[in-house]
Structures are given as structure tokens and as C-alpha cells.
């Protein structure tokens, strides 16, 4: 583990932006925030790797905050601390106002772990999904601090269950309780004598339902959608170059289809590639005017924080990342009752498999399968969309189950 953290520091020295942010943020927590942490002693501590895991913690945090506003609890309100490992998570949520402090997680070496826990002395720790830092788990358990894992999911091919992974399997016994997403995860843990486990589901289903209720009106997108005389609209979210190339080819043969493209990265280098691919058929969201919006078929959203609201303007959604390490959030689109398409790398995403099984999604692996699936989704978007929404609704309730077990409300 020490080697891993030294490699991060080395990458920071050679100019890697994310590594630099991580090293600087971790150092700030370790050296500068200890006095602030001592004022938060006894806090409930949530830890999420990045933005996606934060969205799984968020429904629980906000239910806890709302509960503590009641007359009987507000005078004895427990403070809440949130940590991130990823710079993208911290930078996006560092001003999250439902908690008392947002920090980078100190690197998981014995010295830093002990220093952090000595300063904070949390009343409990809640780790999200895949966060299993050995030094933290061992020290938290040694101090008898209640430790929970939420929205966890386990597969047979994970390190815990390999013949050489027994030392990691023992780490799971550090948890006071593990709340898993499905029965398969529970059965796998029970098979390996991890018994403090129950099926609660995935809190993201609760979260996306709340997001949909709070969706914002975005006039530029409304104008773009309304300018096409009822032309079908596809919303492509969190896209990467392989996704964008599929759409450029598809639109060449579909003159009546419009596209709202929300790339995962909006740096100028990526945007330049997008503009080359679409060759003048686009307008940038930040530069759009009523006149230019009516003249193009592609609206490129070069701004952050709007994707979850934008999905509701389309008939079909496409989620990027499936031609890389893995797809992004499918549920933010499915909650609006629309078909959801994505690339081939989705096997580690339970919700994607659930959407396919429900008949609300399809996976594509090349242009031919993309074209066929997109034509089908556009032709049957109401029927497929209903199936997607029904699946999302059927999976709600994880937040209630977890809060009842941990906080007794």
C-alpha cells in the first residue's frame, strides 16, 4: 500500500493534475485540518471514493440531517464528516452543505490512520460500496468504533474470494454490518463465513427518484428540442470519443433525429475532437442563441451539473463509458421513463443488467448493433421507457432499510 501512495506522489511531481490535487488535498487534511477535526469529535463519518459513491451515501446523509432537525434531536445533533479519496469527488462536493466538514481521506498508512482517528474520534464510520482500506478497517475495528458498509456488492472474481485473498477476506469481519445490494452478494459472503450481512438494495434508486422530482428547467435545451417540429431527441450523457463517433455516423443517415450531447470531459481538447466529428452540425451550449439553436441538430453541453435534468428532454438516452472501463450512471436517465442504451462494458453494474432484464435497456458493441438498437428504441420509446421506470421504482427502499438498522428510525 505504501508503494501505491508513493506512486501517486511521484505522478504529482511529474505534473499529473489529479495526482497533484490528491496529494495536496491529503496533505491539507493530515497537517492543517487536525485542529478542526478535534472540534468535530464524535461525528458520524461517511467515506466515499468519488462522486458515484457519494450519490449512494447522500440519501442516508440527508435523511439523517432531516431527522436531526426535529425538536427532540436538534439540541443534541451529531455532526457529520464526509471524506473522499478521489479529487473529482472532493472538487465537485467540497461545498456540500448538509455536512459539517468535507475532506480528503488521509492516505491509508498506519501513522496517518491513527492520527486521523485520534483527531476525529468518530462515533461511527460508514463506508460506501467498494471502499476497503486495510489500515482503516483494522484500526477502526481495534477501537470498537461501529463500522458499516452500505450499497456493497460482491462477485466471485473479487480478491476476497481468491485462494490468495484470505487476508483480505478477513478484513470484511471488521465491519459491524454489511448492507449489500442483492441476494447473490449475501450468499457469497455467508459461504465464506461473513455473517453480519443483510440485503438492503442500492440507495441510488432512492436518490435518482428525488433528483427527478427536483429537475431544473433549462431554456436552451427546451428551445433546441422544440425547434425541430417534433423531431425525436436522443440525450447522450457522459460520453467519450468512441461513443461520439457512433453518433456522428448515425446522424448522417437520420436527418430527422436531434442529439443533446453531454460529454464526460469538457476540456477544450475533448471539445475540439467533438466539433471535428460533427463538422458544423453543432452548437455549444455556452454560446447558443435562439437563432443558432434552430439551425443545428447537435447541442453540445459544455457545462457541468445539468445532465440529470437534461435527460427528461429526450425520448431515448445513451450512457457513455461502455467502450472504456465501464458505463456511467444509467439510473439518472431511466427514472424519466426512457429507454437506456450503453456500450459493452457493463458486467459489473447490477442496475444495467437489471434494466436489460426488464426490457428497458440494450447494450451495443459496434456500429451495426448501435444502429439497430437505437432505431428500435426510438420506435418503441414509450413501451421500453415504461419498463425502465417500473424497474427503478421496484428497487426503491434501501435508504429506509439502512437508516432503520443503523439509526433506528
PLY file of the C-alpha trace (Angstrom):
ply
format ascii 1.0
element vertex 409
property float x
property float y
property float z
element edge 408
property int vertex1
property int vertex2
end_header
0.00 0.00 0.00
2.88 2.39 0.76
4.22 1.83 -2.76
0.83 2.82 -4.20
0.79 6.11 -2.31
4.41 6.86 -3.28
3.47 6.30 -6.93
0.69 8.86 -6.54
3.18 11.34 -5.12
5.57 10.61 -7.99
2.82 11.20 -10.55
2.05 14.53 -8.84
5.70 15.57 -9.13
5.62 14.87 -12.85
2.58 17.08 -13.38
-0.42 14.75 -13.29
-3.26 17.08 -12.32
-5.43 14.57 -10.46
-2.47 13.17 -8.56
-1.39 16.69 -7.62
-4.86 17.57 -6.32
-4.98 14.34 -4.35
-1.55 14.82 -2.76
-2.20 18.47 -1.90
-5.66 17.71 -0.50
-4.47 14.73 1.53
-1.60 16.77 2.95
-4.02 19.54 3.89
-6.22 17.09 5.79
-3.28 15.46 7.53
-1.39 18.61 8.52
-3.80 21.51 8.58
-7.22 20.12 9.47
-6.41 18.23 12.66
-7.44 21.13 14.89
-10.73 21.47 13.02
-11.30 17.73 13.33
-10.86 17.86 17.09
-13.85 20.21 17.20
-15.88 17.57 15.37
-15.12 14.73 17.74
-17.87 12.17 17.93
-19.09 12.95 14.41
-20.70 10.40 12.16
-18.14 9.78 9.44
-19.11 8.91 5.87
-16.47 7.92 3.34
-17.00 7.69 -0.43
-14.37 7.07 -3.08
-15.79 9.55 -5.59
-18.95 11.17 -6.94
-20.81 7.96 -7.75
-20.32 6.54 -4.26
-21.26 9.90 -2.74
-24.61 9.67 -4.53
-25.15 6.37 -2.70
-24.32 7.96 0.66
-26.30 11.12 0.02
-29.84 9.80 0.65
-28.73 8.49 4.05
-26.91 11.70 4.95
-29.91 13.83 4.04
-32.38 11.61 5.84
-30.15 11.77 8.91
-29.93 15.57 8.69
-33.69 15.90 8.31
-34.28 13.59 11.25
-31.93 15.59 13.45
-33.88 18.77 12.75
-36.77 17.51 14.85
-37.37 19.27 18.16
-36.24 16.31 20.22
-32.91 15.95 18.47
-31.77 19.36 17.26
-30.10 20.29 20.56
-28.07 17.07 20.51
-27.35 16.96 16.83
-24.41 14.80 15.87
-22.06 16.40 13.43
-21.26 14.76 10.11
-17.91 14.48 8.33
-17.58 13.39 4.70
-14.32 12.21 3.13
-13.35 11.44 -0.45
-10.38 9.64 -1.92
-10.86 10.89 -5.48
-10.08 14.50 -6.44
-13.10 14.51 -8.77
-15.36 13.64 -5.85
-13.86 16.19 -3.49
-13.70 19.03 -6.00
-17.35 18.56 -7.03
-18.73 18.22 -3.49
-16.35 20.19 -1.28
-19.09 22.77 -0.64
-21.81 20.22 0.16
-23.81 22.00 2.85
-25.52 19.03 4.51
-22.36 18.02 6.38
-20.10 19.87 8.79
-16.84 19.12 7.00
-15.69 17.72 3.64
-12.13 16.40 3.48
-9.74 14.27 1.53
-9.15 10.90 3.16
-5.59 10.74 4.53
-3.52 8.04 2.85
-4.09 4.67 4.50
-0.76 4.22 6.24
-0.73 3.23 9.90
0.61 6.61 11.06
-1.87 8.69 9.10
-4.80 6.47 10.02
-4.06 6.71 13.74
-3.52 10.47 13.56
-6.80 10.98 11.72
-8.81 8.77 14.07
-7.17 10.31 17.16
-8.28 13.75 15.96
-11.81 12.90 14.82
-12.76 10.07 17.19
-15.89 9.29 15.15
-18.92 7.77 16.82
-19.35 5.52 13.77
-17.96 5.10 10.27
-19.99 4.38 7.14
-18.04 3.32 4.04
-19.70 3.14 0.63
-19.64 0.20 -1.79
-16.03 -0.73 -2.68
-14.03 1.13 -0.02
-11.93 -1.44 1.89
-8.71 0.27 3.04
-6.98 -2.34 5.28
-5.27 0.09 7.67
-8.53 1.96 8.29
-10.69 -1.12 8.73
-8.27 -2.74 11.17
-7.79 0.38 13.29
-11.50 1.24 13.36
-12.31 -2.30 14.48
-9.50 -2.23 17.07
-11.04 0.89 18.59
-14.51 -0.72 18.65
-15.99 2.04 16.52
-19.19 0.84 14.79
-18.31 0.35 11.13
-20.78 -0.16 8.29
-20.56 -0.83 4.57
-23.55 0.31 2.51
-24.68 -0.45 -1.05
-21.92 -3.04 -1.25
-21.85 -5.65 -3.98
-19.64 -8.72 -4.22
-18.65 -11.06 -7.04
-16.78 -14.37 -7.06
-13.91 -12.91 -9.07
-13.03 -10.30 -6.42
-9.78 -10.57 -4.49
-11.56 -11.51 -1.25
-12.64 -14.84 -2.67
-9.44 -15.88 -4.43
-7.24 -18.58 -2.85
-4.55 -15.94 -2.27
-7.01 -13.35 -0.93
-7.75 -14.79 2.52
-6.12 -11.89 4.36
-8.46 -9.51 2.52
-11.46 -11.71 3.27
-10.69 -11.34 6.98
-10.99 -7.58 6.59
-14.72 -7.94 5.98
-15.08 -9.20 9.56
-14.04 -5.72 10.73
-17.48 -4.42 9.76
-20.23 -4.30 12.33
-22.63 -4.93 9.46
-22.52 -5.01 5.67
-25.58 -3.88 3.70
-25.42 -5.46 0.25
-27.36 -4.73 -2.91
-28.54 -8.25 -3.74
-29.07 -11.81 -2.56
-26.12 -13.11 -4.61
-23.74 -10.89 -2.61
-25.25 -12.03 0.67
-25.00 -15.72 -0.23
-21.40 -15.29 -1.34
-20.44 -13.68 1.98
-22.31 -16.28 4.01
-20.49 -19.03 2.12
-17.23 -17.50 3.37
-18.45 -17.14 6.98
-19.16 -13.40 6.79
-22.45 -13.43 8.68
-23.16 -9.82 9.67
-24.79 -9.07 6.35
-28.25 -8.23 5.03
-29.80 -7.26 1.71
-30.89 -3.62 1.66
-30.59 -2.74 -2.02
-28.90 0.22 -3.67
-29.60 3.70 -2.30
-29.05 5.22 -5.75
-32.57 4.18 -6.73
-33.93 6.38 -3.94
-31.56 9.16 -4.91
-32.48 9.32 -8.61
-36.18 9.43 -7.73
-35.52 12.51 -5.60
-33.38 14.07 -8.34
-36.19 13.62 -10.86
-38.61 15.47 -8.57
-36.17 18.41 -8.42
-35.29 18.54 -12.13
-34.47 22.04 -13.35
-35.90 23.77 -16.38
-33.15 24.50 -18.94
-34.45 27.02 -21.51
-31.69 26.48 -24.09
-32.37 22.74 -24.18
-36.13 23.34 -24.33
-35.61 25.68 -27.29
-33.40 23.16 -29.06
-35.89 20.32 -28.54
-38.87 22.46 -29.55
-37.31 23.83 -32.72
-37.38 20.52 -34.61
-41.11 20.06 -35.33
-41.39 17.05 -33.05
-38.10 15.53 -34.22
-37.03 12.63 -31.96
-34.36 13.63 -29.45
-31.57 11.46 -28.07
-29.72 12.53 -24.94
-26.21 11.10 -24.77
-24.71 11.52 -21.31
-21.14 11.19 -20.03
-19.80 10.35 -23.48
-16.27 9.58 -24.62
-14.80 9.66 -28.17
-15.88 6.08 -29.12
-19.48 6.97 -28.19
-19.37 10.25 -30.09
-18.09 8.57 -33.25
-21.10 6.24 -33.23
-23.46 9.21 -33.10
-21.69 11.10 -35.87
-22.19 8.14 -38.18
-25.77 7.54 -37.06
-26.87 11.13 -37.67
-25.55 11.05 -41.23
-28.37 8.66 -42.14
-31.04 10.00 -39.77
-31.72 13.62 -40.86
-34.80 13.86 -38.61
-33.03 12.97 -35.34
-31.62 15.53 -32.91
-28.91 14.94 -30.32
-28.15 16.56 -26.98
-24.56 15.53 -26.26
-23.19 15.87 -22.72
-19.54 14.74 -22.74
-17.91 13.32 -19.63
-14.92 15.64 -20.02
-15.44 19.23 -21.18
-11.83 20.33 -21.52
-11.05 22.12 -24.78
-9.06 19.20 -26.20
-12.06 16.86 -25.95
-14.48 19.50 -27.20
-12.26 20.15 -30.20
-12.45 16.46 -31.14
-16.23 16.55 -30.81
-16.50 19.58 -33.07
-14.34 17.87 -35.68
-16.52 14.74 -35.58
-19.77 16.65 -36.08
-18.37 19.08 -38.69
-20.51 22.16 -38.21
-23.74 20.40 -37.27
-23.45 21.51 -33.65
-23.70 24.48 -31.34
-22.07 24.84 -27.92
-24.49 25.26 -25.04
-22.48 28.18 -23.65
-22.56 30.01 -27.00
-26.06 29.11 -28.17
-28.53 31.78 -29.25
-32.17 31.35 -30.33
-31.07 31.69 -33.93
-28.17 29.21 -33.86
-30.09 26.60 -31.89
-32.73 26.37 -34.63
-30.10 25.73 -37.31
-28.31 22.68 -35.86
-29.03 19.05 -34.98
-26.48 18.67 -32.18
-26.38 20.64 -28.94
-23.06 20.08 -27.14
-23.45 20.83 -23.44
-20.07 22.24 -22.40
-21.12 22.93 -18.79
-21.29 20.83 -15.65
-24.11 19.86 -13.32
-27.12 19.69 -15.64
-27.15 16.15 -17.02
-29.66 14.69 -14.57
-32.17 17.39 -15.57
-31.40 17.21 -19.29
-32.38 13.54 -19.66
-36.08 14.37 -19.34
-36.00 16.26 -22.65
-35.24 13.15 -24.72
-37.08 10.11 -25.95
-34.02 7.83 -25.69
-30.89 8.01 -23.56
-27.41 6.73 -24.29
-24.91 6.39 -21.44
-21.22 6.70 -22.22
-18.20 4.83 -20.91
-19.20 1.36 -22.06
-16.39 1.20 -24.60
-13.90 2.04 -21.85
-13.58 0.97 -18.22
-17.34 0.91 -17.63
-20.62 2.74 -18.08
-21.69 5.79 -16.13
-24.99 6.34 -14.31
-27.89 4.67 -16.14
-30.47 5.31 -13.44
-30.45 9.11 -13.85
-31.98 8.55 -17.29
-34.16 5.51 -16.60
-36.05 7.33 -13.84
-37.63 9.56 -16.51
-39.20 6.55 -18.21
-36.97 6.37 -21.28
-35.04 3.52 -22.93
-31.36 3.47 -21.99
-28.61 2.21 -24.31
-24.92 1.73 -23.47
-21.72 0.03 -24.59
-20.47 -3.49 -23.85
-18.60 -2.99 -20.56
-21.46 -3.15 -18.08
-20.99 -6.56 -16.41
-20.03 -5.02 -13.05
-23.14 -2.86 -12.94
-26.11 -4.64 -11.39
-28.56 -1.91 -12.34
-27.59 -2.13 -16.02
-28.21 -5.87 -16.04
-31.50 -5.27 -14.26
-32.62 -2.72 -16.85
-31.79 -5.13 -19.69
-33.68 -7.97 -17.97
-36.67 -5.66 -17.51
-36.72 -4.82 -21.22
-35.87 -1.15 -20.74
-32.29 -1.22 -22.00
-29.96 -2.72 -24.57
-26.20 -2.97 -24.83
-24.33 -2.31 -28.08
-20.87 -3.47 -29.13
-20.30 -1.92 -32.57
-21.97 0.43 -35.05
-24.28 -2.21 -36.52
-25.68 -3.16 -33.11
-25.86 0.52 -32.13
-27.88 1.41 -35.22
-30.28 -1.49 -34.73
-30.79 -0.84 -31.01
-31.22 2.93 -31.46
-33.80 2.51 -34.23
-35.70 0.05 -32.06
-35.58 2.33 -29.01
-36.79 5.37 -30.95
-39.65 3.36 -32.45
-40.70 1.87 -29.09
-39.58 4.50 -26.59
-42.86 4.62 -24.67
-43.07 0.87 -24.10
-39.37 0.43 -23.31
-39.33 3.58 -21.19
-42.17 2.32 -19.02
-40.27 -0.90 -18.39
-37.18 1.10 -17.39
-39.17 3.25 -14.97
-41.01 0.28 -13.48
-37.65 -1.35 -12.74
-36.34 1.77 -10.99
-39.48 2.07 -8.89
-39.33 -1.60 -7.90
-35.83 -1.16 -6.44
-36.60 1.76 -4.10
-36.37 1.49 -0.31
-32.70 0.89 0.53
-32.37 4.18 2.42
-35.24 3.30 4.77
-33.85 -0.16 5.50
-30.33 1.08 6.26
-31.42 4.02 8.42
-33.73 1.77 10.43
-30.88 -0.65 11.18
-28.14 1.90 11.88
-30.02 4.82 13.41
-33.26 3.13 14.50
-35.59 5.46 12.56
0 1
1 2
2 3
3 4
4 5
5 6
6 7
7 8
8 9
9 10
10 11
11 12
12 13
13 14
14 15
15 16
16 17
17 18
18 19
19 20
20 21
21 22
22 23
23 24
24 25
25 26
26 27
27 28
28 29
29 30
30 31
31 32
32 33
33 34
34 35
35 36
36 37
37 38
38 39
39 40
40 41
41 42
42 43
43 44
44 45
45 46
46 47
47 48
48 49
49 50
50 51
51 52
52 53
53 54
54 55
55 56
56 57
57 58
58 59
59 60
60 61
61 62
62 63
63 64
64 65
65 66
66 67
67 68
68 69
69 70
70 71
71 72
72 73
73 74
74 75
75 76
76 77
77 78
78 79
79 80
80 81
81 82
82 83
83 84
84 85
85 86
86 87
87 88
88 89
89 90
90 91
91 92
92 93
93 94
94 95
95 96
96 97
97 98
98 99
99 100
100 101
101 102
102 103
103 104
104 105
105 106
106 107
107 108
108 109
109 110
110 111
111 112
112 113
113 114
114 115
115 116
116 117
117 118
118 119
119 120
120 121
121 122
122 123
123 124
124 125
125 126
126 127
127 128
128 129
129 130
130 131
131 132
132 133
133 134
134 135
135 136
136 137
137 138
138 139
139 140
140 141
141 142
142 143
143 144
144 145
145 146
146 147
147 148
148 149
149 150
150 151
151 152
152 153
153 154
154 155
155 156
156 157
157 158
158 159
159 160
160 161
161 162
162 163
163 164
164 165
165 166
166 167
167 168
168 169
169 170
170 171
171 172
172 173
173 174
174 175
175 176
176 177
177 178
178 179
179 180
180 181
181 182
182 183
183 184
184 185
185 186
186 187
187 188
188 189
189 190
190 191
191 192
192 193
193 194
194 195
195 196
196 197
197 198
198 199
199 200
200 201
201 202
202 203
203 204
204 205
205 206
206 207
207 208
208 209
209 210
210 211
211 212
212 213
213 214
214 215
215 216
216 217
217 218
218 219
219 220
220 221
221 222
222 223
223 224
224 225
225 226
226 227
227 228
228 229
229 230
230 231
231 232
232 233
233 234
234 235
235 236
236 237
237 238
238 239
239 240
240 241
241 242
242 243
243 244
244 245
245 246
246 247
247 248
248 249
249 250
250 251
251 252
252 253
253 254
254 255
255 256
256 257
257 258
258 259
259 260
260 261
261 262
262 263
263 264
264 265
265 266
266 267
267 268
268 269
269 270
270 271
271 272
272 273
273 274
274 275
275 276
276 277
277 278
278 279
279 280
280 281
281 282
282 283
283 284
284 285
285 286
286 287
287 288
288 289
289 290
290 291
291 292
292 293
293 294
294 295
295 296
296 297
297 298
298 299
299 300
300 301
301 302
302 303
303 304
304 305
305 306
306 307
307 308
308 309
309 310
310 311
311 312
312 313
313 314
314 315
315 316
316 317
317 318
318 319
319 320
320 321
321 322
322 323
323 324
324 325
325 326
326 327
327 328
328 329
329 330
330 331
331 332
332 333
333 334
334 335
335 336
336 337
337 338
338 339
339 340
340 341
341 342
342 343
343 344
344 345
345 346
346 347
347 348
348 349
349 350
350 351
351 352
352 353
353 354
354 355
355 356
356 357
357 358
358 359
359 360
360 361
361 362
362 363
363 364
364 365
365 366
366 367
367 368
368 369
369 370
370 371
371 372
372 373
373 374
374 375
375 376
376 377
377 378
378 379
379 380
380 381
381 382
382 383
383 384
384 385
385 386
386 387
387 388
388 389
389 390
390 391
391 392
392 393
393 394
394 395
395 396
396 397
397 398
398 399
399 400
400 401
401 402
402 403
403 404
404 405
405 406
406 407
407 408
